[in-house]
């Protein structure tokens, strides 16, 4: 995500979210239970940047003789979350940051509970 002359690069399986602040009902019409809002155990927001995914080594790259020197090709396990998705996530897993005066949350993919994605009509 570019902002002015700076760029935010999200690493690994992490996601950058602009959080909804202090509302029981989200902008997409999703009602959050009162206990979740009061205890801040669940939060919602909009995804603005997604990391490349979890680094993985292909099973074909694993050899029978692992002690021999060889070069393994690394890939990324793709993530379900996409930029623009509305997300419900576990608040305790989020790390709060401010960047150029704006509030963002960095959340690991494993902390996501649900995605809401706009579907384009054909």
C-alpha positions, 0 to 999 in steps of 0.5 A: 500500500503506497501512502505519499512517498512511502510504501507499506509492505506486509510480510508473510501471512499477515494482514493490514486492516483499517479497523471499525472504531466503536460501533456495534453494527459494522459498515456492511450491516453485520451486528456484533454481539454486545459481549464481543464489543464490550470485551473487545474480543472480536473486532471488524475492519477493512483489509487494505494490504495482504502479505504474500502468504506463508513460506512453503517448500514443495513436497517434490523438493524434499529428497531422500538424502537430505544431507546432500547439498541442494537448492530448494525452491521456495513458494508461498501458501496463498491466503484466503483474504484479499484487499477490500474484504471486510473481516471479523478477527480476534482482537487479542492477536492484533498489533496496533500501529499508526502510520502517517497519523492513521490507525491500522492493525496488523493481524495474522491470517490465523486470527481471522474468523470471517471474510465478507467479500463483494461479489461482482455480477457477470 
